[in-house]
């Protein structure tokens, strides 16, 4: 994940990014000199202490907030253009499903907003629901689904746009451990089918190691990228991967990086 590559080879790139929030109560420097890149098709997790600016960085990539300084690109494009070109989709921790729409209609929503014809958007939504294993639930209402199933609907809604980049902000953070492990396996399978570039925010070191081709570590506020680790465990990863001695080596290495990063506030 070297920074010297051309923009065309990168799904994600952030160079010297800083973000300062201004308020009457005082300014807060949330990010400082963030350097991050991901080749197209890579799965990159971003971890760091609570409040280090991981979600802020994702929102900058998603063109939801601007950086104070620095440069951010998706597929070599300025993020505003990437948004207009529908290069990326975002999955948040909360599924944010519309309770008055059933599963199929929730997945159809982005295509409906785009003006896609009713027949085509239903066909595309049905194909995606089949991929995520929810074909038999398309007529269910969100409140009839478990938390994990609701997140799968949110993921399907993101994938129906056929994005080349997925930005995922702790999508499994509210799930129990058993459901979370199952969702990790399903997400990995979906990622390999779609060959998207993924930026995945998580507080879980084992989750980051299990899913990722690379993990980037951020310091305490102001958040800076202080370490990057290539996770060369073979794909596809399975439940057995979590018992691999090298899996535990990566977990322990990242835990040490995080211990150091947590002590770097204001340094």
KACORQUI-V529515 format. One line per field, one symbol per residue. psi: psi as a letter, one per 20 degrees, with the letter a starting at -180 (. if undefined). burial: I if it has 24 or more other ideal C-beta (glycine too) atoms within 12 Angstrom, else O. A space follows every 10 residues. Layout:
psi=???
burial=???
This chain:
psi=lqijrqhhip hqppplpqpp pprhiqqpoh qplpppqpqp iqopqorrqp jijghggghg hjkhqqqhra ppqpkjqqhg hhghilhqqp prhphlqohi qrgghghigh hghijqqggg hhggghgghg gjkkhjjhiq qhiiqrgghh hhghgghghi ilqippoonl hjhjqrgghg gghgghgggg ghhikqppoo pqioghgggg hqhqpppqrr pppqoiqppp nkpqqqqahh hiiphhghgg ghghhgghgg hijjpj.
burial=IOOOOOIOOI IIIIIOIIII OOOOOOOOII IIIIIIIIII IIIIIIIIIO OIIIIIIIII IIIOOOIIOI IIIIIIIOIO OIIOOIIIII IIIOIOIOOO OIIIIIIIII IIOOOOOOOO IOOIIIIIIO IIIIOOIIOI OIOOIOIIII IIIIIIIIII IIIIIIIIII IIIOIOOOOI IIIIIIIIOI IOOIOIIIII IIIIIIIIII IIIIIIIIII IIIIIIIIIO IOIOOOIOOO IOOOOOIOOI IOIIIOIIOO IIOIIOO
